[in-house]
């Protein structure tokens, strides 16, 4: 799983994702970690699984709103803008025959850094709809919007790294197919798909647990961990000497 996976990052510039078996779990770890920290620190705001915010808004109508509605309502449009801007940037790089991997990942790091700074300046955050809390949350949403877009535009041959429902569904389907028996050719492709998809699922779960524990220990500064993980991805995901 630590081999080299060939993909195309631009129309004419071949892009090699090095160590896909490490890159996908690292990015999944980041998604689980940031989503959990945002949920705990910002009164139940999902930064990666943004549509989940609408479920929470609906629940608040039944159980009574305890704040945080503004950030939850704004999360989806901010997420959409982040995806749109990332897409425009990647397409622009494609037209110039330049790779987008490194600048996209560093844009995510900058946005997460903004999340940390906004949260620190707003501390102590006692109200979910306080301007500082809303700003911090939306910067986190934008960061995860960048990662969601990158998974479709840059890391196209990796399994999804932000929302694990699809990965879990596919692993279960493939596992059942293996247990029921299959041809040699089908079995090989099914096993390969399982090997590709289960590590990100596990890494997402580990990231969620780590985010909860480290937030309890370090507060919002714990977001330095996923920022470091993304920096590692930007370092190892492409061959040495490749032009960003």
Biotite code that builds the C-alpha atoms (Angstrom):
import biotite.structure as struc

atoms = struc.array([
    struc.Atom([0.000, 0.000, 0.000], chain_id="A", res_id=1, res_name="UNK", atom_name="CA", element="C"),
    struc.Atom([3.013, 2.293, 0.125], chain_id="A", res_id=2, res_name="UNK", atom_name="CA", element="C"),
    struc.Atom([3.631, 2.100, -3.582], chain_id="A", res_id=3, res_name="UNK", atom_name="CA", element="C"),
    struc.Atom([3.142, 4.805, -6.171], chain_id="A", res_id=4, res_name="UNK", atom_name="CA", element="C"),
    struc.Atom([-0.292, 5.461, -7.656], chain_id="A", res_id=5, res_name="UNK", atom_name="CA", element="C"),
    struc.Atom([-0.287, 7.243, -10.991], chain_id="A", res_id=6, res_name="UNK", atom_name="CA", element="C"),
    struc.Atom([-2.991, 9.806, -11.691], chain_id="A", res_id=7, res_name="UNK", atom_name="CA", element="C"),
    struc.Atom([-3.434, 12.971, -13.725], chain_id="A", res_id=8, res_name="UNK", atom_name="CA", element="C"),
    struc.Atom([-3.485, 16.291, -11.927], chain_id="A", res_id=9, res_name="UNK", atom_name="CA", element="C"),
    struc.Atom([-3.729, 18.391, -15.075], chain_id="A", res_id=10, res_name="UNK", atom_name="CA", element="C"),
    struc.Atom([-4.654, 17.760, -18.658], chain_id="A", res_id=11, res_name="UNK", atom_name="CA", element="C"),
    struc.Atom([-1.067, 17.298, -19.780], chain_id="A", res_id=12, res_name="UNK", atom_name="CA", element="C"),
    struc.Atom([1.036, 17.077, -16.623], chain_id="A", res_id=13, res_name="UNK", atom_name="CA", element="C"),
    struc.Atom([1.192, 13.588, -15.112], chain_id="A", res_id=14, res_name="UNK", atom_name="CA", element="C"),
    struc.Atom([0.849, 13.609, -11.356], chain_id="A", res_id=15, res_name="UNK", atom_name="CA", element="C"),
    struc.Atom([2.138, 10.842, -9.114], chain_id="A", res_id=16, res_name="UNK", atom_name="CA", element="C"),
    struc.Atom([0.536, 10.469, -5.718], chain_id="A", res_id=17, res_name="UNK", atom_name="CA", element="C"),
    struc.Atom([3.261, 8.862, -3.664], chain_id="A", res_id=18, res_name="UNK", atom_name="CA", element="C"),
    struc.Atom([2.314, 6.560, -0.770], chain_id="A", res_id=19, res_name="UNK", atom_name="CA", element="C"),
    struc.Atom([-1.461, 6.591, -1.330], chain_id="A", res_id=20, res_name="UNK", atom_name="CA", element="C"),
    struc.Atom([-1.816, 4.119, 1.539], chain_id="A", res_id=21, res_name="UNK", atom_name="CA", element="C"),
    struc.Atom([-0.442, 6.808, 3.848], chain_id="A", res_id=22, res_name="UNK", atom_name="CA", element="C"),
    struc.Atom([-1.963, 9.920, 2.263], chain_id="A", res_id=23, res_name="UNK", atom_name="CA", element="C"),
    struc.Atom([-5.605, 8.779, 2.365], chain_id="A", res_id=24, res_name="UNK", atom_name="CA", element="C"),
    struc.Atom([-5.532, 7.758, 6.058], chain_id="A", res_id=25, res_name="UNK", atom_name="CA", element="C"),
    struc.Atom([-3.754, 10.991, 7.020], chain_id="A", res_id=26, res_name="UNK", atom_name="CA", element="C"),
    struc.Atom([-6.391, 13.116, 5.290], chain_id="A", res_id=27, res_name="UNK", atom_name="CA", element="C"),
    struc.Atom([-9.173, 11.013, 6.817], chain_id="A", res_id=28, res_name="UNK", atom_name="CA", element="C"),
    struc.Atom([-7.574, 11.463, 10.239], chain_id="A", res_id=29, res_name="UNK", atom_name="CA", element="C"),
    struc.Atom([-7.659, 15.234, 9.639], chain_id="A", res_id=30, res_name="UNK", atom_name="CA", element="C"),
    struc.Atom([-11.350, 15.164, 8.714], chain_id="A", res_id=31, res_name="UNK", atom_name="CA", element="C"),
    struc.Atom([-12.399, 13.159, 11.753], chain_id="A", res_id=32, res_name="UNK", atom_name="CA", element="C"),
    struc.Atom([-10.212, 15.252, 14.034], chain_id="A", res_id=33, res_name="UNK", atom_name="CA", element="C"),
    struc.Atom([-11.362, 18.681, 12.800], chain_id="A", res_id=34, res_name="UNK", atom_name="CA", element="C"),
    struc.Atom([-15.027, 17.673, 12.673], chain_id="A", res_id=35, res_name="UNK", atom_name="CA", element="C"),
    struc.Atom([-14.888, 16.490, 16.285], chain_id="A", res_id=36, res_name="UNK", atom_name="CA", element="C"),
    struc.Atom([-13.017, 19.536, 17.577], chain_id="A", res_id=37, res_name="UNK", atom_name="CA", element="C"),
    struc.Atom([-15.444, 21.859, 15.819], chain_id="A", res_id=38, res_name="UNK", atom_name="CA", element="C"),
    struc.Atom([-18.413, 19.961, 17.222], chain_id="A", res_id=39, res_name="UNK", atom_name="CA", element="C"),
    struc.Atom([-17.095, 20.123, 20.790], chain_id="A", res_id=40, res_name="UNK", atom_name="CA", element="C"),
    struc.Atom([-15.641, 23.626, 20.756], chain_id="A", res_id=41, res_name="UNK", atom_name="CA", element="C"),
    struc.Atom([-18.392, 25.356, 18.793], chain_id="A", res_id=42, res_name="UNK", atom_name="CA", element="C"),
    struc.Atom([-21.568, 23.997, 20.322], chain_id="A", res_id=43, res_name="UNK", atom_name="CA", element="C"),
    struc.Atom([-22.297, 21.205, 17.878], chain_id="A", res_id=44, res_name="UNK", atom_name="CA", element="C"),
    struc.Atom([-21.073, 22.636, 14.571], chain_id="A", res_id=45, res_name="UNK", atom_name="CA", element="C"),
    struc.Atom([-20.036, 20.109, 11.932], chain_id="A", res_id=46, res_name="UNK", atom_name="CA", element="C"),
    struc.Atom([-17.156, 21.436, 9.815], chain_id="A", res_id=47, res_name="UNK", atom_name="CA", element="C"),
    struc.Atom([-16.662, 18.457, 7.467], chain_id="A", res_id=48, res_name="UNK", atom_name="CA", element="C"),
    struc.Atom([-20.107, 16.828, 7.488], chain_id="A", res_id=49, res_name="UNK", atom_name="CA", element="C"),
    struc.Atom([-21.878, 20.147, 6.872], chain_id="A", res_id=50, res_name="UNK", atom_name="CA", element="C"),
    struc.Atom([-25.289, 18.736, 5.965], chain_id="A", res_id=51, res_name="UNK", atom_name="CA", element="C"),
    struc.Atom([-25.446, 17.281, 9.469], chain_id="A", res_id=52, res_name="UNK", atom_name="CA", element="C"),
    struc.Atom([-25.896, 20.849, 10.686], chain_id="A", res_id=53, res_name="UNK", atom_name="CA", element="C"),
    struc.Atom([-29.391, 20.901, 9.198], chain_id="A", res_id=54, res_name="UNK", atom_name="CA", element="C"),
    struc.Atom([-30.303, 17.856, 11.271], chain_id="A", res_id=55, res_name="UNK", atom_name="CA", element="C"),
    struc.Atom([-29.199, 19.711, 14.389], chain_id="A", res_id=56, res_name="UNK", atom_name="CA", element="C"),
    struc.Atom([-31.163, 22.802, 13.378], chain_id="A", res_id=57, res_name="UNK", atom_name="CA", element="C"),
    struc.Atom([-34.251, 20.638, 12.917], chain_id="A", res_id=58, res_name="UNK", atom_name="CA", element="C"),
    struc.Atom([-33.695, 19.004, 16.293], chain_id="A", res_id=59, res_name="UNK", atom_name="CA", element="C"),
    struc.Atom([-33.420, 22.411, 17.945], chain_id="A", res_id=60, res_name="UNK", atom_name="CA", element="C"),
    struc.Atom([-36.952, 23.241, 16.803], chain_id="A", res_id=61, res_name="UNK", atom_name="CA", element="C"),
    struc.Atom([-38.225, 20.264, 18.799], chain_id="A", res_id=62, res_name="UNK", atom_name="CA", element="C"),
    struc.Atom([-35.960, 20.343, 21.836], chain_id="A", res_id=63, res_name="UNK", atom_name="CA", element="C"),
    struc.Atom([-35.423, 24.069, 21.990], chain_id="A", res_id=64, res_name="UNK", atom_name="CA", element="C"),
    struc.Atom([-32.639, 26.111, 20.415], chain_id="A", res_id=65, res_name="UNK", atom_name="CA", element="C"),
    struc.Atom([-29.562, 26.638, 22.558], chain_id="A", res_id=66, res_name="UNK", atom_name="CA", element="C"),
    struc.Atom([-27.741, 28.871, 20.093], chain_id="A", res_id=67, res_name="UNK", atom_name="CA", element="C"),
    struc.Atom([-25.440, 28.113, 17.197], chain_id="A", res_id=68, res_name="UNK", atom_name="CA", element="C"),
    struc.Atom([-28.116, 28.451, 14.535], chain_id="A", res_id=69, res_name="UNK", atom_name="CA", element="C"),
    struc.Atom([-26.316, 31.250, 12.685], chain_id="A", res_id=70, res_name="UNK", atom_name="CA", element="C"),
    struc.Atom([-23.121, 29.248, 12.102], chain_id="A", res_id=71, res_name="UNK", atom_name="CA", element="C"),
    struc.Atom([-25.081, 26.138, 11.166], chain_id="A", res_id=72, res_name="UNK", atom_name="CA", element="C"),
    struc.Atom([-27.173, 28.056, 8.624], chain_id="A", res_id=73, res_name="UNK", atom_name="CA", element="C"),
    struc.Atom([-24.096, 29.703, 7.109], chain_id="A", res_id=74, res_name="UNK", atom_name="CA", element="C"),
    struc.Atom([-22.043, 26.491, 7.010], chain_id="A", res_id=75, res_name="UNK", atom_name="CA", element="C"),
    struc.Atom([-23.472, 25.148, 3.751], chain_id="A", res_id=76, res_name="UNK", atom_name="CA", element="C"),
    struc.Atom([-23.103, 28.354, 1.671], chain_id="A", res_id=77, res_name="UNK", atom_name="CA", element="C"),
    struc.Atom([-19.577, 28.876, 3.024], chain_id="A", res_id=78, res_name="UNK", atom_name="CA", element="C"),
    struc.Atom([-18.756, 25.252, 2.204], chain_id="A", res_id=79, res_name="UNK", atom_name="CA", element="C"),
    struc.Atom([-20.106, 25.733, -1.330], chain_id="A", res_id=80, res_name="UNK", atom_name="CA", element="C"),
    struc.Atom([-18.021, 28.874, -1.834], chain_id="A", res_id=81, res_name="UNK", atom_name="CA", element="C"),
    struc.Atom([-14.889, 27.073, -0.610], chain_id="A", res_id=82, res_name="UNK", atom_name="CA", element="C"),
    struc.Atom([-15.500, 24.184, -3.016], chain_id="A", res_id=83, res_name="UNK", atom_name="CA", element="C"),
    struc.Atom([-16.209, 26.592, -5.889], chain_id="A", res_id=84, res_name="UNK", atom_name="CA", element="C"),
    struc.Atom([-13.068, 28.646, -5.282], chain_id="A", res_id=85, res_name="UNK", atom_name="CA", element="C"),
    struc.Atom([-10.941, 25.519, -4.963], chain_id="A", res_id=86, res_name="UNK", atom_name="CA", element="C"),
    struc.Atom([-12.370, 24.193, -8.215], chain_id="A", res_id=87, res_name="UNK", atom_name="CA", element="C"),
    struc.Atom([-11.699, 27.472, -10.023], chain_id="A", res_id=88, res_name="UNK", atom_name="CA", element="C"),
    struc.Atom([-8.125, 27.504, -8.714], chain_id="A", res_id=89, res_name="UNK", atom_name="CA", element="C"),
    struc.Atom([-7.430, 23.894, -9.735], chain_id="A", res_id=90, res_name="UNK", atom_name="CA", element="C"),
    struc.Atom([-8.882, 24.461, -13.220], chain_id="A", res_id=91, res_name="UNK", atom_name="CA", element="C"),
    struc.Atom([-6.762, 27.603, -13.560], chain_id="A", res_id=92, res_name="UNK", atom_name="CA", element="C"),
    struc.Atom([-3.665, 25.591, -12.680], chain_id="A", res_id=93, res_name="UNK", atom_name="CA", element="C"),
    struc.Atom([-4.680, 22.942, -15.197], chain_id="A", res_id=94, res_name="UNK", atom_name="CA", element="C"),
    struc.Atom([-4.889, 25.525, -17.978], chain_id="A", res_id=95, res_name="UNK", atom_name="CA", element="C"),
    struc.Atom([-1.382, 26.664, -17.069], chain_id="A", res_id=96, res_name="UNK", atom_name="CA", element="C"),
    struc.Atom([-0.243, 23.019, -16.867], chain_id="A", res_id=97, res_name="UNK", atom_name="CA", element="C"),
    struc.Atom([0.723, 23.444, -13.236], chain_id="A", res_id=98, res_name="UNK", atom_name="CA", element="C"),
    struc.Atom([-0.001, 21.093, -10.348], chain_id="A", res_id=99, res_name="UNK", atom_name="CA", element="C"),
    struc.Atom([-2.413, 22.224, -7.663], chain_id="A", res_id=100, res_name="UNK", atom_name="CA", element="C"),
    struc.Atom([-1.676, 19.733, -4.890], chain_id="A", res_id=101, res_name="UNK", atom_name="CA", element="C"),
    struc.Atom([0.688, 21.781, -2.733], chain_id="A", res_id=102, res_name="UNK", atom_name="CA", element="C"),
    struc.Atom([-1.090, 25.171, -2.875], chain_id="A", res_id=103, res_name="UNK", atom_name="CA", element="C"),
    struc.Atom([-4.464, 23.547, -2.205], chain_id="A", res_id=104, res_name="UNK", atom_name="CA", element="C"),
    struc.Atom([-3.144, 21.755, 0.872], chain_id="A", res_id=105, res_name="UNK", atom_name="CA", element="C"),
    struc.Atom([-1.485, 24.905, 2.155], chain_id="A", res_id=106, res_name="UNK", atom_name="CA", element="C"),
    struc.Atom([-4.699, 26.841, 1.643], chain_id="A", res_id=107, res_name="UNK", atom_name="CA", element="C"),
    struc.Atom([-6.336, 24.332, 3.978], chain_id="A", res_id=108, res_name="UNK", atom_name="CA", element="C"),
    struc.Atom([-3.553, 24.818, 6.525], chain_id="A", res_id=109, res_name="UNK", atom_name="CA", element="C"),
    struc.Atom([-4.006, 28.608, 6.385], chain_id="A", res_id=110, res_name="UNK", atom_name="CA", element="C"),
    struc.Atom([-7.767, 28.299, 6.903], chain_id="A", res_id=111, res_name="UNK", atom_name="CA", element="C"),
    struc.Atom([-7.274, 25.979, 9.876], chain_id="A", res_id=112, res_name="UNK", atom_name="CA", element="C"),
    struc.Atom([-4.773, 28.463, 11.245], chain_id="A", res_id=113, res_name="UNK", atom_name="CA", element="C"),
    struc.Atom([-7.450, 31.131, 10.887], chain_id="A", res_id=114, res_name="UNK", atom_name="CA", element="C"),
    struc.Atom([-9.827, 28.849, 12.790], chain_id="A", res_id=115, res_name="UNK", atom_name="CA", element="C"),
    struc.Atom([-7.330, 28.661, 15.656], chain_id="A", res_id=116, res_name="UNK", atom_name="CA", element="C"),
    struc.Atom([-6.605, 32.402, 15.700], chain_id="A", res_id=117, res_name="UNK", atom_name="CA", element="C"),
    struc.Atom([-10.280, 33.385, 15.570], chain_id="A", res_id=118, res_name="UNK", atom_name="CA", element="C"),
    struc.Atom([-11.133, 30.961, 18.376], chain_id="A", res_id=119, res_name="UNK", atom_name="CA", element="C"),
    struc.Atom([-8.255, 32.177, 20.550], chain_id="A", res_id=120, res_name="UNK", atom_name="CA", element="C"),
    struc.Atom([-9.221, 35.827, 20.035], chain_id="A", res_id=121, res_name="UNK", atom_name="CA", element="C"),
    struc.Atom([-12.855, 35.026, 20.847], chain_id="A", res_id=122, res_name="UNK", atom_name="CA", element="C"),
    struc.Atom([-12.010, 33.043, 23.996], chain_id="A", res_id=123, res_name="UNK", atom_name="CA", element="C"),
    struc.Atom([-13.678, 32.319, 26.238], chain_id="A", res_id=124, res_name="UNK", atom_name="CA", element="C"),
    struc.Atom([-16.422, 31.286, 23.813], chain_id="A", res_id=125, res_name="UNK", atom_name="CA", element="C"),
    struc.Atom([-19.563, 31.231, 25.926], chain_id="A", res_id=126, res_name="UNK", atom_name="CA", element="C"),
    struc.Atom([-22.166, 31.688, 23.183], chain_id="A", res_id=127, res_name="UNK", atom_name="CA", element="C"),
    struc.Atom([-22.396, 29.740, 19.945], chain_id="A", res_id=128, res_name="UNK", atom_name="CA", element="C"),
    struc.Atom([-23.678, 32.756, 18.002], chain_id="A", res_id=129, res_name="UNK", atom_name="CA", element="C"),
    struc.Atom([-20.949, 35.121, 19.204], chain_id="A", res_id=130, res_name="UNK", atom_name="CA", element="C"),
    struc.Atom([-19.212, 36.717, 16.188], chain_id="A", res_id=131, res_name="UNK", atom_name="CA", element="C"),
    struc.Atom([-15.839, 35.179, 17.033], chain_id="A", res_id=132, res_name="UNK", atom_name="CA", element="C"),
    struc.Atom([-17.331, 31.725, 17.402], chain_id="A", res_id=133, res_name="UNK", atom_name="CA", element="C"),
    struc.Atom([-19.182, 32.021, 14.106], chain_id="A", res_id=134, res_name="UNK", atom_name="CA", element="C"),
    struc.Atom([-16.052, 33.245, 12.311], chain_id="A", res_id=135, res_name="UNK", atom_name="CA", element="C"),
    struc.Atom([-13.941, 30.432, 13.763], chain_id="A", res_id=136, res_name="UNK", atom_name="CA", element="C"),
    struc.Atom([-16.499, 27.829, 12.762], chain_id="A", res_id=137, res_name="UNK", atom_name="CA", element="C"),
    struc.Atom([-16.876, 29.099, 9.219], chain_id="A", res_id=138, res_name="UNK", atom_name="CA", element="C"),
    struc.Atom([-13.107, 29.133, 8.729], chain_id="A", res_id=139, res_name="UNK", atom_name="CA", element="C"),
    struc.Atom([-13.120, 25.488, 9.792], chain_id="A", res_id=140, res_name="UNK", atom_name="CA", element="C"),
    struc.Atom([-15.951, 24.765, 7.367], chain_id="A", res_id=141, res_name="UNK", atom_name="CA", element="C"),
    struc.Atom([-14.014, 26.481, 4.566], chain_id="A", res_id=142, res_name="UNK", atom_name="CA", element="C"),
    struc.Atom([-10.916, 24.413, 5.364], chain_id="A", res_id=143, res_name="UNK", atom_name="CA", element="C"),
    struc.Atom([-12.873, 21.191, 5.095], chain_id="A", res_id=144, res_name="UNK", atom_name="CA", element="C"),
    struc.Atom([-14.573, 22.449, 1.938], chain_id="A", res_id=145, res_name="UNK", atom_name="CA", element="C"),
    struc.Atom([-11.109, 22.715, 0.400], chain_id="A", res_id=146, res_name="UNK", atom_name="CA", element="C"),
    struc.Atom([-10.331, 19.128, 1.416], chain_id="A", res_id=147, res_name="UNK", atom_name="CA", element="C"),
    struc.Atom([-13.650, 17.869, 0.036], chain_id="A", res_id=148, res_name="UNK", atom_name="CA", element="C"),
    struc.Atom([-12.960, 19.551, -3.293], chain_id="A", res_id=149, res_name="UNK", atom_name="CA", element="C"),
    struc.Atom([-9.376, 18.280, -3.371], chain_id="A", res_id=150, res_name="UNK", atom_name="CA", element="C"),
    struc.Atom([-10.574, 14.697, -2.920], chain_id="A", res_id=151, res_name="UNK", atom_name="CA", element="C"),
    struc.Atom([-12.537, 15.038, -6.182], chain_id="A", res_id=152, res_name="UNK", atom_name="CA", element="C"),
    struc.Atom([-10.085, 17.170, -8.131], chain_id="A", res_id=153, res_name="UNK", atom_name="CA", element="C"),
    struc.Atom([-6.559, 16.317, -6.953], chain_id="A", res_id=154, res_name="UNK", atom_name="CA", element="C"),
    struc.Atom([-6.728, 13.012, -5.062], chain_id="A", res_id=155, res_name="UNK", atom_name="CA", element="C"),
    struc.Atom([-9.128, 11.472, -7.541], chain_id="A", res_id=156, res_name="UNK", atom_name="CA", element="C"),
    struc.Atom([-7.925, 7.881, -7.271], chain_id="A", res_id=157, res_name="UNK", atom_name="CA", element="C"),
    struc.Atom([-7.975, 7.783, -3.479], chain_id="A", res_id=158, res_name="UNK", atom_name="CA", element="C"),
    struc.Atom([-11.051, 6.771, -1.536], chain_id="A", res_id=159, res_name="UNK", atom_name="CA", element="C"),
    struc.Atom([-13.071, 9.674, -0.037], chain_id="A", res_id=160, res_name="UNK", atom_name="CA", element="C"),
    struc.Atom([-11.397, 11.155, 3.020], chain_id="A", res_id=161, res_name="UNK", atom_name="CA", element="C"),
    struc.Atom([-14.051, 13.369, 4.611], chain_id="A", res_id=162, res_name="UNK", atom_name="CA", element="C"),
    struc.Atom([-17.389, 11.524, 4.819], chain_id="A", res_id=163, res_name="UNK", atom_name="CA", element="C"),
    struc.Atom([-17.038, 7.843, 5.629], chain_id="A", res_id=164, res_name="UNK", atom_name="CA", element="C"),
    struc.Atom([-20.599, 6.623, 5.004], chain_id="A", res_id=165, res_name="UNK", atom_name="CA", element="C"),
    struc.Atom([-19.850, 5.666, 1.421], chain_id="A", res_id=166, res_name="UNK", atom_name="CA", element="C"),
    struc.Atom([-16.615, 3.909, 2.354], chain_id="A", res_id=167, res_name="UNK", atom_name="CA", element="C"),
    struc.Atom([-18.284, 1.880, 5.109], chain_id="A", res_id=168, res_name="UNK", atom_name="CA", element="C"),
    struc.Atom([-21.152, 0.917, 2.786], chain_id="A", res_id=169, res_name="UNK", atom_name="CA", element="C"),
    struc.Atom([-18.755, -0.277, 0.082], chain_id="A", res_id=170, res_name="UNK", atom_name="CA", element="C"),
    struc.Atom([-16.606, -2.252, 2.520], chain_id="A", res_id=171, res_name="UNK", atom_name="CA", element="C"),
    struc.Atom([-19.689, -4.051, 3.873], chain_id="A", res_id=172, res_name="UNK", atom_name="CA", element="C"),
    struc.Atom([-20.993, -4.804, 0.360], chain_id="A", res_id=173, res_name="UNK", atom_name="CA", element="C"),
    struc.Atom([-17.608, -6.142, -0.731], chain_id="A", res_id=174, res_name="UNK", atom_name="CA", element="C"),
    struc.Atom([-17.225, -8.202, 2.450], chain_id="A", res_id=175, res_name="UNK", atom_name="CA", element="C"),
    struc.Atom([-20.605, -9.846, 1.896], chain_id="A", res_id=176, res_name="UNK", atom_name="CA", element="C"),
    struc.Atom([-19.702, -10.564, -1.729], chain_id="A", res_id=177, res_name="UNK", atom_name="CA", element="C"),
    struc.Atom([-16.468, -12.216, -0.626], chain_id="A", res_id=178, res_name="UNK", atom_name="CA", element="C"),
    struc.Atom([-18.275, -14.365, 1.928], chain_id="A", res_id=179, res_name="UNK", atom_name="CA", element="C"),
    struc.Atom([-20.830, -15.455, -0.677], chain_id="A", res_id=180, res_name="UNK", atom_name="CA", element="C"),
    struc.Atom([-18.061, -16.499, -3.035], chain_id="A", res_id=181, res_name="UNK", atom_name="CA", element="C"),
    struc.Atom([-16.885, -14.947, -6.288], chain_id="A", res_id=182, res_name="UNK", atom_name="CA", element="C"),
    struc.Atom([-14.687, -15.630, -9.278], chain_id="A", res_id=183, res_name="UNK", atom_name="CA", element="C"),
    struc.Atom([-10.943, -15.211, -8.981], chain_id="A", res_id=184, res_name="UNK", atom_name="CA", element="C"),
    struc.Atom([-10.956, -11.982, -11.007], chain_id="A", res_id=185, res_name="UNK", atom_name="CA", element="C"),
    struc.Atom([-13.849, -10.490, -9.055], chain_id="A", res_id=186, res_name="UNK", atom_name="CA", element="C"),
    struc.Atom([-12.354, -11.579, -5.740], chain_id="A", res_id=187, res_name="UNK", atom_name="CA", element="C"),
    struc.Atom([-9.061, -9.842, -6.508], chain_id="A", res_id=188, res_name="UNK", atom_name="CA", element="C"),
    struc.Atom([-10.701, -6.518, -7.367], chain_id="A", res_id=189, res_name="UNK", atom_name="CA", element="C"),
    struc.Atom([-13.025, -6.741, -4.372], chain_id="A", res_id=190, res_name="UNK", atom_name="CA", element="C"),
    struc.Atom([-10.168, -7.431, -1.974], chain_id="A", res_id=191, res_name="UNK", atom_name="CA", element="C"),
    struc.Atom([-8.189, -4.553, -3.467], chain_id="A", res_id=192, res_name="UNK", atom_name="CA", element="C"),
    struc.Atom([-11.135, -2.201, -2.942], chain_id="A", res_id=193, res_name="UNK", atom_name="CA", element="C"),
    struc.Atom([-11.499, -3.285, 0.692], chain_id="A", res_id=194, res_name="UNK", atom_name="CA", element="C"),
    struc.Atom([-7.772, -2.764, 1.290], chain_id="A", res_id=195, res_name="UNK", atom_name="CA", element="C"),
    struc.Atom([-8.127, 0.715, -0.191], chain_id="A", res_id=196, res_name="UNK", atom_name="CA", element="C"),
    struc.Atom([-11.201, 1.789, 1.773], chain_id="A", res_id=197, res_name="UNK", atom_name="CA", element="C"),
    struc.Atom([-10.916, 0.431, 5.298], chain_id="A", res_id=198, res_name="UNK", atom_name="CA", element="C"),
    struc.Atom([-7.761, 2.347, 6.369], chain_id="A", res_id=199, res_name="UNK", atom_name="CA", element="C"),
    struc.Atom([-9.407, 5.778, 5.833], chain_id="A", res_id=200, res_name="UNK", atom_name="CA", element="C"),
    struc.Atom([-12.456, 4.629, 7.835], chain_id="A", res_id=201, res_name="UNK", atom_name="CA", element="C"),
    struc.Atom([-10.235, 3.534, 10.720], chain_id="A", res_id=202, res_name="UNK", atom_name="CA", element="C"),
    struc.Atom([-8.135, 6.706, 10.475], chain_id="A", res_id=203, res_name="UNK", atom_name="CA", element="C"),
    struc.Atom([-11.265, 8.870, 10.569], chain_id="A", res_id=204, res_name="UNK", atom_name="CA", element="C"),
    struc.Atom([-12.397, 7.132, 13.767], chain_id="A", res_id=205, res_name="UNK", atom_name="CA", element="C"),
    struc.Atom([-8.933, 7.523, 15.318], chain_id="A", res_id=206, res_name="UNK", atom_name="CA", element="C"),
    struc.Atom([-8.915, 11.193, 14.322], chain_id="A", res_id=207, res_name="UNK", atom_name="CA", element="C"),
    struc.Atom([-12.295, 11.757, 15.958], chain_id="A", res_id=208, res_name="UNK", atom_name="CA", element="C"),
    struc.Atom([-11.129, 10.149, 19.200], chain_id="A", res_id=209, res_name="UNK", atom_name="CA", element="C"),
    struc.Atom([-7.806, 11.989, 19.142], chain_id="A", res_id=210, res_name="UNK", atom_name="CA", element="C"),
    struc.Atom([-9.538, 15.294, 18.507], chain_id="A", res_id=211, res_name="UNK", atom_name="CA", element="C"),
    struc.Atom([-11.796, 14.836, 21.526], chain_id="A", res_id=212, res_name="UNK", atom_name="CA", element="C"),
    struc.Atom([-8.969, 13.826, 23.851], chain_id="A", res_id=213, res_name="UNK", atom_name="CA", element="C"),
    struc.Atom([-6.509, 16.492, 22.740], chain_id="A", res_id=214, res_name="UNK", atom_name="CA", element="C"),
    struc.Atom([-9.128, 19.237, 22.805], chain_id="A", res_id=215, res_name="UNK", atom_name="CA", element="C"),
    struc.Atom([-9.822, 18.318, 26.424], chain_id="A", res_id=216, res_name="UNK", atom_name="CA", element="C"),
    struc.Atom([-6.090, 18.537, 27.149], chain_id="A", res_id=217, res_name="UNK", atom_name="CA", element="C"),
    struc.Atom([-4.954, 21.435, 24.974], chain_id="A", res_id=218, res_name="UNK", atom_name="CA", element="C"),
    struc.Atom([-8.025, 23.403, 23.966], chain_id="A", res_id=219, res_name="UNK", atom_name="CA", element="C"),
    struc.Atom([-8.248, 24.884, 20.487], chain_id="A", res_id=220, res_name="UNK", atom_name="CA", element="C"),
    struc.Atom([-4.443, 24.714, 20.102], chain_id="A", res_id=221, res_name="UNK", atom_name="CA", element="C"),
    struc.Atom([-4.933, 21.007, 19.418], chain_id="A", res_id=222, res_name="UNK", atom_name="CA", element="C"),
    struc.Atom([-5.769, 21.982, 15.825], chain_id="A", res_id=223, res_name="UNK", atom_name="CA", element="C"),
    struc.Atom([-2.027, 22.295, 15.255], chain_id="A", res_id=224, res_name="UNK", atom_name="CA", element="C"),
    struc.Atom([-2.034, 18.480, 14.966], chain_id="A", res_id=225, res_name="UNK", atom_name="CA", element="C"),
    struc.Atom([-4.150, 18.271, 11.771], chain_id="A", res_id=226, res_name="UNK", atom_name="CA", element="C"),
    struc.Atom([-2.269, 21.247, 10.360], chain_id="A", res_id=227, res_name="UNK", atom_name="CA", element="C"),
    struc.Atom([0.953, 19.278, 10.807], chain_id="A", res_id=228, res_name="UNK", atom_name="CA", element="C"),
    struc.Atom([-0.647, 16.202, 9.241], chain_id="A", res_id=229, res_name="UNK", atom_name="CA", element="C"),
    struc.Atom([-1.625, 18.188, 6.134], chain_id="A", res_id=230, res_name="UNK", atom_name="CA", element="C"),
    struc.Atom([1.900, 19.593, 5.893], chain_id="A", res_id=231, res_name="UNK", atom_name="CA", element="C"),
    struc.Atom([3.206, 16.018, 5.956], chain_id="A", res_id=232, res_name="UNK", atom_name="CA", element="C"),
    struc.Atom([0.806, 15.085, 3.141], chain_id="A", res_id=233, res_name="UNK", atom_name="CA", element="C"),
    struc.Atom([2.041, 18.013, 1.044], chain_id="A", res_id=234, res_name="UNK", atom_name="CA", element="C"),
    struc.Atom([5.575, 16.725, 1.578], chain_id="A", res_id=235, res_name="UNK", atom_name="CA", element="C"),
    struc.Atom([5.084, 13.040, 0.814], chain_id="A", res_id=236, res_name="UNK", atom_name="CA", element="C"),
    struc.Atom([2.220, 13.020, -1.706], chain_id="A", res_id=237, res_name="UNK", atom_name="CA", element="C"),
    struc.Atom([4.322, 13.960, -4.715], chain_id="A", res_id=238, res_name="UNK", atom_name="CA", element="C"),
    struc.Atom([7.750, 12.958, -5.966], chain_id="A", res_id=239, res_name="UNK", atom_name="CA", element="C"),
    struc.Atom([10.772, 14.882, -4.753], chain_id="A", res_id=240, res_name="UNK", atom_name="CA", element="C"),
    struc.Atom([11.514, 17.746, -7.096], chain_id="A", res_id=241, res_name="UNK", atom_name="CA", element="C"),
    struc.Atom([8.009, 17.867, -8.546], chain_id="A", res_id=242, res_name="UNK", atom_name="CA", element="C"),
    struc.Atom([6.823, 21.346, -9.444], chain_id="A", res_id=243, res_name="UNK", atom_name="CA", element="C"),
    struc.Atom([3.908, 22.558, -7.322], chain_id="A", res_id=244, res_name="UNK", atom_name="CA", element="C"),
])
